[in-house]
Amino acid sequence: MLRHSLATNFLANGGDLATLQRIMRHKNIATTQKYIHLAMHDVVEKHHQYSPARDAIRGAQWSFFDNGQLVKEAEEILKRSSQ
C-alpha cells in the first residue's frame, strides 16, 4: 500500500514515468505504467481547477446569465434603434 501511494502521489505531483520506474525498481516500464491510469483522475481534476480557459469560460457564463446586464444591453440597443 505504501508503494502504491508513493507512485500515485509522485505522478500526481508532476513526476515522470522513467524516474518512477527507477524509484520503484521495476524492470519493465509496463509495470510502472499502471500508475498512470490511477493518477489521470488527479490530472484531469487539476486541469479543470487551474486551466487558463477556466476564467474565460466563467466570464462568458457570467455575462450570459447576468440578467440585469442583459436587460441593460437590450434597452440600449432598443434606444439606439428608435432614434
SULSULMO-V462516 format. One record per helix or strand of 3 or more residues. SS is the DSSP state (H for helix, E for strand). FROM is the first residue (numbers start at 1). TO is the last residue. If there is no record, write none. Layout:
ss=SS from=FROM to=TO
ss=SS from=FROM to=TO
This chain:
ss=H from=2 to=12
ss=H from=17 to=24
ss=H from=29 to=50
ss=H from=53 to=65
ss=H from=67 to=82
